[in-house]
Amino acid sequence: MDIEKQFDLNLHMARLLMDEPFFAAISRRVDKRSHTGIPTAGVCVNPDSAQFEMLYNPSFFAGLTDEERKDVLKHELYHIVFLHVTDRLPPEVLSGGKRERQLWNIATDLSINSHLSNLPEGCLKPGVVGTPFEDTPPGKSAEWYMKNMPSLPEGSPDGESGKGQGEEGSQGEGEGELAIDSFDDHGGWGKASEASRNIASERLKGIIEKAAEEAAKSNSWGSVSASCREDILRGIRSTIDWKKVLRYFIKTSQKSSRKSSIRRINKRYPYIHSGKKSDRVARVAISIDQSGSVSADMLATFFSELNKLSSIAEFTVVPFDTAVVEDKVFVWKKGERRKWERVSCGGTCFDAPTKWVNEHKFDGHIILTDMCAPKPVVSKSQRMWITTEYYANRPYFATNERIIAIPKKDMES
């Protein structure tokens, strides 16, 4: 039988994770494909699409029991939700050599395997007698294990674990290497650019929020303990940089118009055809809630960031309360600096700015608000909400759209 057809993970996924609603929801949002170039399995960020993907060796999976398969799946998905593939990759690992990568590989596996009891033989676990980790306590973070790593044997690890996805081994036999490594493949970690990892990180927040919502609806997180659940949610909340999200949203919501210009030299046909000139068009609307519950600190912090963003783009500012204050709508031109101001002080209706933006055909819509009003009509452009941590945790309405919180410390600085 063709080895690629021995085990199709996609056909078994629903059955394996039937009693794991949280992991099942995460799994549906991770691309999975068989790959005989790795010995076991591995997750990474695809450098081109900035999507999470899981690679697995079909022959390896075919030889496991169902319980072992389930724990291997959970192991790989834990790497994603614990941010081992993105935000928590230490700088010394990204810039270091084989040994630094091995130590991080081991540390992340120890932190995950504390929560799994049916992994196949050879997986590293804290507290196992006869291993270097028999005196290592379970339930710690990857950073803790990295800092408190016991003495480990030197030399090349047995087999091909830790290689794959294009990673080359060390040239010198055992030089700078450890004799043990992770059972799964971490070779794709750090291969994606920082920009791709940032995009994947922002997507991950939405993935985990949806997975948590599905777990709540089923009234079960499966085998995810309460403490582990809080670690996952806390990690996501603490790593989302609202400034990066805002910048990314504005840059990707701008359209480019191209037109011929005799002042531009055509790179392909110089002095034969005219070149092309690109203009970035301001098609991003930023609606600002004028109600009194939107504090002066919140407005000042947001305007301070808009002053920085005006160096890369221009956008239309739309003040509103129960209606759009049309005579105060303005285009914030590129390079301009402005002071924050409150131009009205009424109630809040999100229908008003949404309908105004829909009518004027914008490509992106950002709303700064306290979220304290009924759910608005559907937006024709992608819409994002900016609020404080307090209001983000207490929204007046449920939405699948992105909600980004300004941390309290940013408004106090």
N, C-alpha and C positions, 0 to 999 in steps of 0.2 A: 504493500500500500504506500502511496505517495506520503512522505512524512508531513507535508503541509496539510493533508486531509486526516491525519491521525486524530487530531483534537481541534475542534473549532470552538474557541472560548465563547464566542458570541451566542452559540446555540445553547450553552449551559448556564449562562450568566444569571438569567431570571430565576432558575431553579436553585442555584447555589446561594443566591442572596435573598431568597424568599422571606426569611425571617430577619433580614437586616435592612429595614427600610431606609436608613440614613445612607449606608454604603451603596445600596441599590440606586438611590437617587444620584449620588456622586458618580457612580459607574456609568450611568446613561449619558453623562456629559463629558466622558473621557473617551477619546478615540482608541480603539484596540485593534492591533494587527499582529499576525504571527510573524516571527522573525527567527530564522534558524541561526543567525549570526551571534546570538547571545545564548548562554547555557541554560538560563532559568527564565527570569522575567525582569522588567524594569520600567520605570516611568521617567518622563522628561518633558520639557517644553519644546515643541517643534519650532526650530529657528525661523522657519518661513511663515507659518500660520499663527504663531504665538498661542497655540492650543496645547492643552495637556494631552499626552498620548501614552498608552501602555503597550509595550512590546512583550511578546511572550513566545517561548519556544514550545511548539505543539507537542514535541516528543517528551519534554519534561513534564508538561501538564498531564499527558496521557498516562504517565506512570504514578500519579498521585491518587490518593483516596479523595472522596468528596470533601471530607473535613479538612484535609491538607490543602486542597485547592481553594477552599473558602478562606482559610487563613492566609494563604499566599496572596489572594486577591485583596484581602483587607490590609495586609502588610503594604502592598503597593499603593493603595488608596490612602493609607495613613501617611505615607511619604508626602503626598500632595496636600492633604488637609493640615498637616503639621508644618507646612511651608518649607520642608527640607530641600525642595527642588528650586525654590525661588528666594523668598525674602531672607531666610535664615542661613543661606550659604555664606560661610565666613569668608572674608576677603583673603585670608591666608590660604584657604582651600582653592579659591579661584585662581590665585597667582602662584600657588605653591606646586610642589612636585608630587610624585607618587605617594610618598609617605603621608603627607598632609591629607591627601584625598582618602587614603586608606583609613586614617584615624577618624575622619568625619563619617565615612561609610560605616565603620564599626559603631560609632557613637549613635548615629541615627537608628541603626538596626536594634541596638540595645534599648533605646527609648521606646521603640514600637513593640518589640517582642515581649516586653513586660506584660502587654495586654493580650497576648495570643498564646493559646495552649495546645494547638494542634498543627504546628508548623512541621515540615519534614525535617528529617535528621540533618544536622550540620548547621542549623541556624543558630546564631549567637544569642544567648539569653543571660541576663544577670542571675546570680545565685546558683548556677549549675555546677555541682561538685565535679572536680577533675578538669575544669577549664580555668583559664586565667581570670574568669569573672565570678568565681564561686563566692568571693567575699564582697562582690559589688551589689549594692541594694537595688531592687527593682523600682520602677515608677518614677524615675528621674528624667529630666530633659536631655536632649542630645548635647546641649552646651555643657551640662553638668558632667555627663559621661566623657566628653572631650577633655574637660579640665581635670577630671579625676581618673584618667585612664590608668589601669594597672600596668605593670611591666609585661610587655608582649614579646614573644619569640621573633627573632629576626629571620629574614630569608624570603624567597619568593613564595607566594601562597600556592597551595596545591590547586591543580586544575586551572580553569580559565576564569574563575569568579572575579568580578571587578573589571574585566575587560569586555570589549564589545562596543557597538555603535561607533566604531572608528577609533577607539582609544588604543594607543600603543603601549606595550609593556616597557619596562626599564631595560636599557641595553646591558647593564652590568648585572651579573648573577647575584641577586639578593641585595645589591647595593642600594641602601636607603629604604629598603622595602621591609614589610612585616610578613610573617609566615601565615597570617590569617587575614581574611577580608570578609566583606559582606557576602551573603549567599546569593543575593540578587545583583543585577547589573546597575551600577550608578554611572556608567561611562558617559551618558548624555547630559549629566548635570553640569551646568556652566557652559555648555556648548552654545546655547542661545545667547543673543546679545542682551545687554542690560535693558534695552528698550523692550525687547520681546518678553523678558521676564517680568518687567513692570506691567505690561499689558495683561500677561497671564495672571499676575497677582490681582489686578483689578477685576478680572473676570471671575477669579476664584471666590471673591466675596459674594457675588451673585449666585454662584454654584452652591456654596455652603448655605446661604440663606434659603434657597429653594429646597435643598435637601433637608434642612432643619424644619422647614414648613411641612414637608411631606411626612417627616418622622412624627411631628406633632399631631398631624391629622390622623395618623394610624395609632397614636398614643403609645409609641414605642420607638426607642433608638436602637433596638436590638442589643448587641453586646457592648455598645459604647457606654462606659460608666459615666456617672454624673460628673465626676471630677475631670475625666477626659473630655467630656462634652464641653465643659466650661473652658478648658484649656484651648480647645479648637476655636470656640467663638471669641474668646478673649484675644487670641493670636490674630484673628482676622480684623477685629475692631482696632487693635493697636498698630497694625501695619499699613492700613489704608491711609495714604497721604492725600488729603483733600486738595492740596495745591497741585499735585501731579495730575490727579483726576481731572480737575478743572482745566488745566493747561491742555491735556490730551483731548478732552471733549471739544474745546474751542478750535484747536488745530485741525481735528478730523471733521469738524462740521463746516469748515470753510470750503467753498467751491473755487475752482480755478478757471478763469476764462482765458483763452489763448487767441491771439490775433497776429496777423502778419505785421512785421515792422522792418522797414528798410534800414533802420539803425542797428538791427541785429544781424550778425553774420550767421548764415545757415551752416551748421557744423558738417552736414553731409554734402551739401552742394554750395560751397562758399562762392559768393559773388555771382551765382547763377539764379538762385531763388532767395527770396527774403527769409529772414529768420522769424522765429516766433517769440512773442512777448507774452508772459503770463501775468495776470493780475489776480490777486486774491480778493474775493468779493465778500463783504461783510454780510453774512446770512445767519448770524448767530444772535438770538435775542436773549437778553438777560433781564428777567422780570424781578423787581425788588418790592417785596411786601412792605407797605408803609404803616402797618398797624403798630400800635404802641408796644405790643408784646415782643416785637423785633427790636432788641436793645440797641443802644448807641454803640456798645462795644462790638456787637455782631456786625453792624453796618460799617463801622470803621475798619474792622479786620478784613471784611470782604472787599471794600473799596481799595484798601492797601494792596491786595492781591491783584485787583483789576488794573491798578496803575502799573504793576509789573507786566501783566499780560498784554497791555497796550503796546509793548515793544515788539510783539510778534503778530498782532492782529488788531482789527477794529471790530466793534460789535455795537448793537443797538440796545440801549438801556430803556426799560419799560417800567416806570413806577406804577403801582396799583394799590388799591384797597378793595372796595366793593366794585370799582370800575377802574379802567385804565386812565391815568391822568395824562391825557393825550398832549396837552400843551407843554408837558415836561419830558416827553419822550425825546431822546437825542441819540445821535451816533457818536460813540466814543472813538474818535479818530486815532489812528496808529501814531504812537509817540506822545499823545497827550497825557497830562497828569491832571487829576481832578480831586477835589475834596468831597467827602461824603456829605450828604444832606438829606433831611427828611422833608418831602414836599407835600405830604398829606398825612392824615392821622385818622383813619376810620376803621371799619371792620375789614374782613377778608373774604374774597370770593375768587377762587382759582379759575372759574369759568371765564372771567373777564380777560385776564392776560392770555389764556389759552386760545380763546376765540380770536382775539386781536392778532396773535402770532399766526394762527391758522390762516386768517384772511390775508396777511401780508407775506405769506409763503416763505417762511424761514426754514433753514435746514437743521437748526438746533435750537433748543429752548432750555435755559437754565432758570430756575426759580429759587430765589433766596427768601426763606420764609420760616415761620415757627410751626408749619404744618397743621395749624389749628383752624381748619375749615373743611367742609365736605369735599369728597372726591370730585375732581373736575371732569369735564368732557374729554373725549379722546383727543390727543395731540396728533397732528398730521406730521410733525417732525419729531425726532428723538428728543425726549424730555428728561431732564435730570433735576433733582431737588438738592439744595444746599441748606443745611440747618445746623443746630447745635447738637451735641451729644445727648442732652436732656430730651429734646424734642424728637430726635431720631429714634430713641428708645420708647417714646410714647406717641406714636403717630395717630392722628385723628381718624385716618382711613388707611386701608390696606392697598398696597400697590406693588406691582412687579418691576416698576421703574427704579432706576438707581437713586438711592438716598445717600448723600455724603454728609458726614458730620464735621463741623469745625471744632477741634478740641478746645476745651476750656483754657488750657495753657496758652494757646495761640491768641485768645482774646484778652488774656491778662498781660501779654508781653508788650 
